[in-house]
Amino acid sequence: VAALQDEKNSLISENELMNDRLDQLDDSLDDPNTVVAKKYFHAQLQLEQLQEENFRLEAAKDDYRVHCEDLEKQLIELQHRNNELTSLAEESR
């Protein structure tokens, strides 16, 4: 029982130490002059820029997909027209 109480007290003190370190990290993020805060805000800005670029690229991909579908339809129509004209040319020969 004594060993378990010692372990419990040790874990409680370790937990308090970790909570203090977490509070320090939270405080360092609130202060814009710290290196950690600067890296955090830089990473956050970079993430936002990448999300915007991803959105733009997704929109462009959708536009290209629609354009490709239109070109495929035109190709099929032109192939049919070519077949018709070829058969008419053979008939006239």
Buried (B, 14 or more C-beta within 10 A) or exposed (E): EEEEEEEEEEEEEEEEEEEEEEEEBEEBBEEEEBEEBEEBEEEEEEEEEEEEEEEEEEEEEEEEEEEEEEEEEEEEEEEEEEEEEEEEEEEEE
